[in-house]
């Protein structure tokens, strides 16, 4: 069955509630900027040459690889500039919607749980298992465009079935050998870990360079080369991600600013609004309305 494709769109927020599903095929696409979401993402890689950056780790993808991206994880596709078509299928799932699909004995969010010792963003399945996942996602893509009797209920059942299968494979050791997929990055991983551990503190280029016994010019150049973003932009995104988490934990917004390392509340306010096109208070109200 031929799968229809869509033109790539750069928005990183959901328009539909519950879920959105996409199938993209591009021959000329520049690297996507480092970003994060407030929802879950399942990414099926079908063809091309891509290294995927997720929170300090780099994954060299093979066709039929699957990625789990949790809310607020910074990630970016680094696409090789060649003639190979870049094809992938992507599923976005609202956090509250995914909760409703599970029950007290079945947590469908487990495959995204970064606190688990067995967690990995990358799932590499056998051909048979991958084809089953792809088939479920294809059925969801088709059903999501229908307006026939029961289409909404049917699409929900496909999302539920898909997430049950993915959790089974991820949690029951169905992963194939990943030794050639995960790039151990002795430069990047300790720097991103240091940044994450010190977001409430002053983080300067000079200070980070001194901590790692390197010149700030080497740090700037190498960080930009490997992530596609500047170290300042990376720190800002990490601080804003943390700020959203603290706001949802009901920390007073005035305290969030200092806890996330912003010098002044006005600086935090401007940065938050520029990034998310809403104020911190509006974000709090919006997210709590969604939860209700």
Secondary structure as UniProt FT lines:
FT   STRAND          19..26
FT   STRAND          40..47
FT   STRAND          50..54
FT   TURN            55..56
FT   STRAND          57..60
FT   TURN            63..64
FT   STRAND          65..69
FT   TURN            71..72
FT   STRAND          75..79
FT   STRAND          86..93
FT   HELIX           95..101
FT   TURN            104..105
FT   TURN            108..109
FT   HELIX           110..112
FT   TURN            114..115
FT   TURN            117..118
FT   STRAND          122..124
FT   HELIX           127..143
FT   TURN            144..145
FT   TURN            149..150
FT   HELIX           151..171
FT   TURN            172..173
FT   TURN            179..181
FT   STRAND          182..183
FT   TURN            186..187
FT   HELIX           188..197
FT   TURN            198..200
FT   HELIX           205..211
FT   TURN            212..213
FT   HELIX           216..227
FT   HELIX           231..248
FT   TURN            249..250
FT   HELIX           253..259
FT   TURN            260..261
FT   HELIX           265..276
FT   HELIX           280..291
//
